[in-house]
């Protein structure tokens, strides 16, 4: 049984195309073997978590980096003590983890 298939290729005008047909004697072309299979990569390897998943995983939902902990201390401006809290390590980012946003002062 012989099957005929049609393959449509869209090739840019400036691309070089080389075509090598079957051998003149009518023998089929040999199958090309793979040198090595590609390493396995799970489909989720390139997927960035959404904001709620990032927050739950301890990441800034904007920059997808782990939170930085600022230790408890005393405000230079007001002289009042404050509890330790977490911030995004990226400069200018105002994101905070949901659980540390409303902690009372020490």
N, C-alpha and C positions, 0 to 999 in steps of 0.2 A: 504494500500500500504506500502510495506517495501522497504527501500533503503539500499544498502550495500555500505559502504565506506571503503577505505583502508587508514590507517594513518601510515606513516613511521616516526619513531623516531630514531635519532642517539644519542646514549647514550654512554658516555665514559666507558671504561672497569672497571674503579675504582669507578663508581657511584653506589649507592644503588638504586635498583628499587623495588618498592612495587606495586603489582597488586591486586586490589580487584575487582573481577568480579561481575556480577549481583547476586542478592540473589538466593538461591537454589530453591525458590518457583516460579521463573519465573517472579516475580513482577518487574516492572521497578524501577530503582534507583530514589530517590527523587531529585528534582532539588535543587542545593545549591543556597541560596540567597546571595546577596552581602550585607555586613554590611553597607557600604556607598560608593557612587560613588566617583571616583577619582576627585580631584578638577580640574576645567577647566584651561588649560594652552594653550594660543595661540601658533600656530605652529612657530611663529616668535620669541618666547621667548628665544630660544637657538641659534638663528642665529646672528652672529656678522656682523655688517655692513661692506661693502667693503671700501677700502681707500677713494674713492671719496664721498661716503655717510657719512663716519666718519668725513671727513673734513668739509662737508656742515653742519653737526650737531654740529660742534664746538669741535670735538674730534681729538686727535692725531691718524693718520691713522695706526700707528704701534702698539701703546699701548692701544688704545680705551679709553683714559681718557681725561677729559676736559683740555683745555689749561690753563696755568698759566700766568697771566699778570705781566710783569716786568715793574715797573713804570718808567716814564721818568727820566732822570738824566744826570750826567756828567761823562764821561769816566775817570777812574783813570789813565789809560795808556796815553791817548792823550789829556785829558782836554777838549775835544769837547762834546757839548751837544748831547743827543740822545732822540728820541721819545720813548714813551712807546711801548712795543711789547709783543707778546705772544709766549710762548715756551711750549714744553712738560715738565711736571713736573718730568718725569723719568730721572734720572742721565745718561748722555752720549748720550741722544737722540738729534739729530740735526733737527728734523722735526719742521716746522713752518706753521701756517695757510697761505694759498695762498695770502690773502689780506694784511697781515701785513709784508710780506717778502720784499716789495718794498716801504715802507713808507719813505718819506724824513725826515731828522733830524729836530728837533725843531729850 
